Amino acid sequence: MRPQGTVDPMASSGRQRLSLPQVTLCAVDARSPGLALQSLQRSRAQVDFARVLLFTHGWSPATQPPGVELIDSGPVRSGAEYSRFVLRELPGYVQTSHVLVSQWDGFVVDAGAWRPEFLDCDYIGASWPEQPDATAVGNGGFSLRSQKLLQAGLDAHIEQVHPEDQVLCREHRVWLEQRHGIRFAPRELARNFAYENETPRQATFGFHGPRNLPRVLDQATLTAWLAELPDAFFRSRDARRLARSLLAHRMSDAACALLQRRQEAGRRDPQTRMLAWAAAMARRLPGLKSKVSSTV
């Protein structure tokens, strides 16, 4: 048996495979559950978790995914309802010492980047580069949380629960540290764990955020993922950021598909129209692909 939190080479692929019997992996998604399932499976491809849970509602895949438990969470129709579930309901489902919370746009990318020190923290997520060190950690979309943190999140003192990562890591961080003894990861350790709004400086265990998807998925996969997203995504700022990233990564076909959906969803603002023009030009003139994203 491998020691807890250690990696062994995968004979078939040459990648590292990690054993984390003290960690539950989960995602909560009733709007794009198929993509959430795929992200969970990508994490499972490199890591053996104690359990893998997908909380959703009114959805089931054509075939039962091996190794993933589907749990009906009831409707989760908004970011606020997501935050409430993660803070108030999720603790009741986790029996392990830690839980890795992920979303459809984040997963494990390099099990070899795992560090045992991650488990010494009660909360670790990607660093927020615009925040001072005292509130730099971190992003909840791909975050490792201890049982201690989960139980602290149930405290009635925390009345406002949305957005849940800002509530925990900024608004109530000092209170959680003083009242519950919560240990938040330092910024540099968080940068080894995952990235979201800054370019990674080294290999990381995972990532979060749509605009980072072109770093880890090919164009064909991304195009298929786009087809599964609801109109609400295409109206969002994340969609515009992803379009720019697709162009920067020379994926003009996927950028065109995204921007067409964005306009069909009602976003026809000047920035969107300019990005659509840039994507069309990049498709016609491949040599422009690496330049157009920086001009719009």
PECORFEN-V543479 format. One record per residue. N is the residue number from 1. SS is DSSP state (~ for helix, > for strand, _ for the rest). D_LAST is the distance of its C-alpha to the last C-alpha in Angstrom with 1 decimal. Layout:
<<N	SS	D_LAST> <N	SS	D_LAST>>
//
This chain:
<<1	_	53.2> <2	_	50.1> <3	_	49.9> <4	_	47.6> <5	_	44.0> <6	>	44.5> <7	>	42.9> <8	>	44.6> <9	>	43.3> <10	_	42.7> <11	_	44.9> <12	_	43.0> <13	_	39.5> <14	_	40.0> <15	_	37.9> <16	>	39.2> <17	>	40.7> <18	>	41.2> <19	>	43.9> <20	>	43.2> <21	>	46.2> <22	>	45.6> <23	>	42.1> <24	>	41.3> <25	>	37.9> <26	>	36.6> <27	>	33.8> <28	>	33.9> <29	_	32.1> <30	_	33.3> <31	_	30.0> <32	_	28.9> <33	~	32.2> <34	~	31.9> <35	~	28.8> <36	~	30.5> <37	~	33.5> <38	~	31.6> <39	~	30.1> <40	~	33.6> <41	~	35.0> <42	~	32.5> <43	~	33.8> <44	~	37.3> <45	_	36.9> <46	_	37.2> <47	>	39.1> <48	>	42.4> <49	>	42.2> <50	>	45.1> <51	>	43.6> <52	>	40.4> <53	>	39.9> <54	>	37.5> <55	>	38.0> <56	>	37.0> <57	_	38.6> <58	_	39.8> <59	_	38.4> <60	_	40.0> <61	_	39.0> <62	_	41.0> <63	_	42.8> <64	_	43.4> <65	_	41.2> <66	_	43.4> <67	_	43.3> <68	_	41.2> <69	>	42.9> <70	>	41.6> <71	>	42.5> <72	>	42.2> <73	_	40.6> <74	_	40.9> <75	_	37.8> <76	_	34.8> <77	_	32.6> <78	_	30.2> <79	~	28.9> <80	~	31.9> <81	~	34.4> <82	~	32.8> <83	~	33.3> <84	~	36.9> <85	~	37.7> <86	~	36.5> <87	~	38.4> <88	~	41.5> <89	~	42.1> <90	~	40.8> <91	~	43.5> <92	~	46.2> <93	~	45.0> <94	_	44.6> <95	_	47.8> <96	_	46.4> <97	_	45.8> <98	>	42.0> <99	>	39.4> <100	>	35.9> <101	>	33.7> <102	>	30.8> <103	_	28.4> <104	_	27.0> <105	_	23.9> <106	_	25.9> <107	_	29.0> <108	>	31.0> <109	_	29.5> <110	_	32.1> <111	~	35.6> <112	~	36.6> <113	~	34.5> <114	_	36.8> <115	_	38.7> <116	~	41.9> <117	~	40.9> <118	~	38.4> <119	~	41.5> <120	~	42.8> <121	_	40.1> <122	_	40.3> <123	>	36.5> <124	>	33.8> <125	_	30.1> <126	_	26.9> <127	>	26.4> <128	_	24.3> <129	_	22.9> <130	_	22.6> <131	_	26.2> <132	_	29.3> <133	~	31.6> <134	~	33.9> <135	~	31.5> <136	_	29.1> <137	>	30.3> <138	_	29.0> <139	_	27.0> <140	_	29.2> <141	_	27.4> <142	>	29.0> <143	>	31.9> <144	>	35.5> <145	>	38.0> <146	>	41.8> <147	~	44.5> <148	~	45.1> <149	~	41.5> <150	~	41.9> <151	~	45.2> <152	~	43.9> <153	_	41.2> <154	_	44.1> <155	_	45.5> <156	_	45.9> <157	_	44.7> <158	_	41.2> <159	_	41.0> <160	_	37.3> <161	_	35.8> <162	_	32.1> <163	_	29.7> <164	~	32.3> <165	~	30.6> <166	~	30.0> <167	~	33.5> <168	~	35.0> <169	~	33.0> <170	~	32.3> <171	~	34.5> <172	_	37.6> <173	~	37.2> <174	~	40.0> <175	~	42.2> <176	~	41.9> <177	~	42.6> <178	~	45.6> <179	~	47.1> <180	~	46.4> <181	_	45.9> <182	_	42.5> <183	_	41.0> <184	>	37.2> <185	_	35.8> <186	_	34.9> <187	~	31.2> <188	~	31.9> <189	~	33.8> <190	~	31.0> <191	~	28.6> <192	~	31.0> <193	~	31.2> <194	>	27.6> <195	>	24.0> <196	_	21.4> <197	_	18.8> <198	_	19.4> <199	_	19.7> <200	_	23.3> <201	_	25.6> <202	_	28.2> <203	_	29.3> <204	_	29.3> <205	_	31.5> <206	>	28.7> <207	>	25.3> <208	_	23.6> <209	_	20.3> <210	~	18.4> <211	~	15.5> <212	~	18.3> <213	~	19.8> <214	~	18.3> <215	~	20.2> <216	~	23.4> <217	_	23.4> <218	_	23.1> <219	~	21.1> <220	~	24.2> <221	~	25.1> <222	~	21.6> <223	~	21.7> <224	~	25.2> <225	~	24.3> <226	~	21.6> <227	~	24.4> <228	_	26.4> <229	_	24.1> <230	_	24.8> <231	~	22.8> <232	~	22.5> <233	~	20.3> <234	~	17.8> <235	_	17.7> <236	_	17.0> <237	~	14.3> <238	~	15.4> <239	~	14.3> <240	~	10.7> <241	~	11.0> <242	~	13.0> <243	~	10.6> <244	~	8.2> <245	~	11.6> <246	~	13.0> <247	~	10.6> <248	~	11.3> <249	_	14.9> <250	_	15.1> <251	_	15.9> <252	~	14.3> <253	~	17.4> <254	~	17.1> <255	~	13.4> <256	~	14.6> <257	~	17.5> <258	~	15.8> <259	~	13.5> <260	~	16.6> <261	~	18.5> <262	~	16.1> <263	~	16.5> <264	~	20.2> <265	_	20.5> <266	_	19.6> <267	_	15.9> <268	_	14.7> <269	_	12.6> <270	~	9.9> <271	~	7.0> <272	~	9.2> <273	~	9.9> <274	~	6.6> <275	~	6.4> <276	~	10.0> <277	~	9.9> <278	~	7.9> <279	~	10.6> <280	~	13.3> <281	~	12.7> <282	~	12.8> <283	~	15.9> <284	~	17.5> <285	_	16.7> <286	~	17.1> <287	~	16.7> <288	~	13.0> <289	_	12.6> <290	_	12.5> <291	_	9.8> <292	~	7.0> <293	~	5.9> <294	~	5.8> <295	_	3.8> <296	_	0.0>>
//
